[in-house]
Amino acid sequence: MNLKYRLVIMNFLEFAVWGAYLTCMGNYLGSAGLGAQISWFYAIQGIVSIFMPTLMGIVADKFIQPQRLLGLCHLAAGLAMLGCWYIGYSAGFGAEIPNKALFIGMYTLSVAFFMPTIALANTVAFTNLKDSGFDTVKDFPPIRVMGTVGFIATMWFVNCAAWDQSEFHFTLADNDYKFQYTYMQFFVSGMLSVVLFLYSFTLPQCKLVEKKPASLIESLGLNAFRLFRQRRMALFFVFSALLGMMLQVTNGFAGPFITSFKGSADAAIASSFAANNATLLSSISQVSEALCILMIPFFLKRYGIKVVMLMSMFAWVFRFGFFGIGNPTMPGVIFFVLSCIVYGVAFDFFNVSGGIFVDQECEPSIKASAQGLFMLMTNGLGATIGTLAAGAIVNHYCQWQEGYLLGDWQTCWFIFAGFGLVVGVLFALVFNPEKKG
């Protein structure tokens, strides 16, 4: 099979695993007695990203070929996610999870091994494309876009598929047991991880680079941190962390926010399509993301990393602001749709172009470690601090009532938008990637 097609399948499965639960997990946690801890579930992804991507990047640089390590990580992540499914299944429909500590532990184990796979998948793609003579700036985005397609596919499946109370099957029906409100989203994710584990061992080898005897720091892969000696790279990573603080906010709270309108006293709002299909509506964000990925080569070559990242930062301002002024009925739902559309720019113009930038700035011996460092700053430090802060704000202004997270959502979204605006202005003033040192 053509190399690009093989990498397409890898990316499709990689993000399909994540899409099964990332944007709709909050709705299930609310019914499982864990609604107040939503921010912690997303923060856990950030906490493990502080060390796991870097650690796995070191292993991939020094000991195990990246494509094999990718598979092994997915096996561990998938089995742990299936453990989450079984705990929820044992508790039953609409019931609180009795052993919350075990559920959180299995979830933590799963994401601890999943989060490094994002950087590992990038390393596998970049290495194979370069070894085959392809241009990563031109040829990687069309491959990466299929990851977003995979994310969307599982979002739609989880939104539309419904679980029967008594039998192990599903129907495409609109009832009280949609996957997005049940533990079945974890089953879908876990099984896809196992599939990717098997598939990864069919991918072309990413041979380890033979290296001369090195110092202890180099042997541990910590030499990737020397990138902080360069002013432009240090600023890049600092602002990556600040931008990373916004990454998981809507993943964690967009679903509960949109679904909260089902608790409205206004029957038209409560029965609206948007309020009853939060995951499906949110998938517009991923459609936009898929389209925006294809635009990255043009914008990077024409405007450079600074302008592209600025566009991302200000897109986050609009992402949050549109949620703040919208509602699920016409014409307010238009702002929800606009928020989803700008998400493509907000997410892709930072995450994907940032990965390309790091790859271009690093020497081959530390590329996997540097991708892990990028993940540490964004999905690690940034996402952890941002998600916990966002959770504190939401819990201050909103409370769970009869299964819905109700309160002053508008203030929450405007606070998030204000933060994005401040970060964007500061970035425009101090980041100059053309200047060395």
Residue, then its C-alpha position, 0 to 999 in steps of 0.5 A: m500500500n502507498l505510504k501516504y495511505r498507510l499514514v492516513i489510516m494511522n492518523f484516522l485511528e489515532f484521533a478516532v480513539w480520542g473523538a469517541y469520548l473527549t467532547c461528550m465525556g462531561n455529559y456522562l460524568g454528570s450522570a455518574g456522580l462525577g459532574a463536579q470533577i469534570s475539570w479534573f478529568y480533563a486536567i488529568q490529560g494535562i498532568v500526564s502530558i507533563f512527563m509521559p510524552t517527553l518520557m516516551g519521546i526519549v524511549a522512541d529516540k533511544f530504545i524502541q522504534p516509534q511505530r512499535l512504541l505507538g502500538l504498545c502505548h495504545l494497547a495499554a491505553g485501550l485495555a485501561m479504557l475498556g476497564c472504565w467501560y466495564i466499571g460503568y457497565s457494572a454500575g448500570f444506566g444512569a447510576e452513580i459509579p460506586n467505586k469512583a477511585l477505581f474509575i478515575g485510576m483506570y481513566t488516568l492510566s488510559v490517558a497516561f499512555f494515550m497522550p504520548t501517542i499524539a507526538l509519536a504519531n507525528t514522529v512516525a509520519f514525519t520520519n517516514l515522509k522524509d525517508s521517502g523524500f516527501d515535503t512535510v510542510k506540503d504532504f503532512p497536513p493532508i495526512r493529518v486531516m484524516g485524523t480529524v475525519g476519524f475524530i468526527a466519525t466517532m463523534w457522530f457515531v457516539n452521538c447517534a448510536a443508542w444502547d439497549q438496556s438489556e442486550f449488547h447491541f446498538t440502534l441508530a435511534d433517538n432515546d434516553y440512552k445515546f452513547q454520549y450519555t453512557y459508558m459505551q463511549f469508553f468501549v468504542s475508544g478502547m476497542l479502537s486503541v486495540v485495533l491501532f495497536l495491531y495496525s502499528f506493527t504493519l507500519p514501515q520501520c522508523k530506524l533508530v539513529e546510531k549515536k556516538p557515546a553521549s553524556l548522561i543528559e543526552s542519553l536521557g533525552l533531556n538535551a531537548f530542553r536546550l532549545f530554551r537557550q534560544r530566545r525564539m524557541a523559549l518564547f515559542f514554548v512559553f506561549s505554547a503553554l499559555l495557548g495550551m491553557m485554552l485547548q481543553v476548555t470547550n472539550g470539557f464544558a461545551g457539551p454540558f453547556i449546550t446540553s444545559f439548555k435542556g433544563s430551560a423552562d422555555a419549551a422551545i429551547a429545551s426541545s431544540f435540536a442543538a440542546n439535544n444533540a450537543t455532540l453532533l453540533s460540536s462536530i462542526s468544530q472538527v469539520s472546520e478543523a479538517l478544512c483548516i488543516l489543508m490551509i496550513p501549508f499556504f499560510l505557513k509559507r506565506y505568513g510564517i509561524k508568528v502570524v499563523m499562531l496569532m490567528s489561532m490566538f484570536a480565533w480562541v477569543f471568538r470561539f469563547g465569545f460566540f458561545g457567550i452570546g449564543n443560544p440553541t434557537m434561532p438566531g442565537v444558534i448561528f453564534f454556536v455554529l460560528s464558534c464551531i467554525v472558528y475552532g478549526v483555526a484556533f486549534d489547527f493553526f496552533n497544534v499542527s503548525g506548531g508541530i511542524f515548526v518544532d520538527q523544522e527547528c530540531e536536529p534529528s537526534i532529538k526530534a521525538s524528544a522535542q515533540g514530547l516537549f511541545m506536548l508537555m508545554t501545551n497539553g501538559l502544563g498549559a492544559t492542566i493549569g487552564t482546565l483547572a482554572a476553567g473548572a473553578i470558574v464554571n463551578h463558581y458560576c454554575q451548579w449541577q441541578e437535576g442532571y444539568l449544569l445550570g448558571d451564568w455561563q455567559t460570564c464564564w465564556f467572556i472570562f475565557a475570551g478575555f484571557g485569549l485576547v490578553v495572550g494574543v496581544l502579548f504574543a504579537l508584541v514579544f515573539n519574533p521568530e526571525k531573530k536568532g538567539 
